[in-house]
């Protein structure tokens, strides 16, 4: 689902995922820098922009308002998944999102934390910027 949200935010262009953006020597000289590579065109730019508008409405006015970040455009989609035999357990809730500034999106180095929800489930929350870079 993260790749789906990324392709929507990137106007339909799905990029090849990677784990390491840059390697540096002990003296901080760059040894390797990853070059972004397009994997495929998941949808037209026009359709991606329509989905962006819908996902941004979810965050601005809908069920994802807690994902708002001042000065950042955030789009998101909430959802649920069945849990247990014949869906007998409380369903899993999920949320997928993207965030963009006027200068584009950034590849975050997220900080993760777990939070409890009113139903007792836990969720992972990404903090941006990373704690080491926060003012």
N, C-alpha and C positions, 0 to 999 in steps of 0.2 A: 504494500500500500504506500510505502514511502516513495517508491519510484513512480507510482501513479501521481501522487501529489507533486513530485518534482517535475514531471513532464507537463502537468497542467500549468504550473508556475513558470515554466520555461517555454511557454507558447507552443506546446505540443511536441517539443524536441526532447527525446529521452536520451540521457547521457549515460555512458558506460560508468558503472559504479567503481569506486576505488577506495582503498583504505588509507593510503599514505599520500599526502599532497606534496610533501617535501622532506628530504633527508638532509641533515646538516652535519658537518664535521665538528669536532670538539671546539674548533676556533670559530664556529658558526658560519663558515663558508658553505654554500649550497653544493651538495654532492649530486642531488637528483631533484628535479621538479617535475611533477606529473603534468602532462598536457591533456586538457579535457578532450574527450572523444565522443562524438555522437554515435549512439547505438542504433537508434531508429527514429522515425517520425511517427509518434503514437497517434496523433490527430492533427487536424489543420490548426493553424494559428487562430483562425476565427472561432472554431469550436472551443479551443483552449481558453480564449478570452471570455467566452460566454460562461464557461465553468468557473473561471476566476471570479467573475462578477457574482455568481451564485454562492461560491465559497466565502467570499468577502462579506456577503450579506449575512451568512451564518454567524460570522464573528462579530459583525457590527450590530446586528439587530435580532439574531436568532438564538439558537441553543448553545453557541460557542462564545458568548461574550466574555467569558473569563480568560480567553486567549488573547485579548487585545493588548497591544504593546504601544505605548505612546510614540508617535513619530514613525511607526512602521505599519505597512500594509500587511495584514494577516488574513489569510483565507483558510477555512477549515471545514471539515465534515465530521459530524458525529455519527455514530452507528452502534448497533448492538449485535451480538452473536449468541446463538443458542448455547445453553450449558446444561449438561446432564442428560440422562436418558429421557427421551421424549420432552426435552426442554423443561425438566422438572426442577432444575436449580435456578437461582437468580441469573439472569443473562449477563454476559460480559459486555461492558460498555467500552467503546474505543473512540478515539479522536485522532484524526490525521490533519496535518496543516502545513502551510508554508508561510514564510515571512519575507517581505521585500522592502527595501528602502528606495528612495529616489535614485540611488546609484546602483540599484539592482539587488539581487539576493547575494547572501554570503554563505560560504561553507562554514557552518558553525563547528566549534569544538565544544560540544555541549557539556554541561554539568547535569548529572541526573540525580533525582531524589525520588523517593517513594512517598506518596501521601495516601492517607486513608480516606475513603469516601463514606458518605452516610450509610451506604449499604454494607460497609465493612470490606469492600474490595480495595485493592491498592492500585495506584496508577503511577506512572513515571512522568516526571515533570522535567522539562529541559529548561535550564536557566541560560539566558543569553544577555550580555556577553558572558563568557566563562568567568567563574569567580576570580581567577587570577587577573583578569582584565577589567573587572568592574571598578568603577570609581568609588 
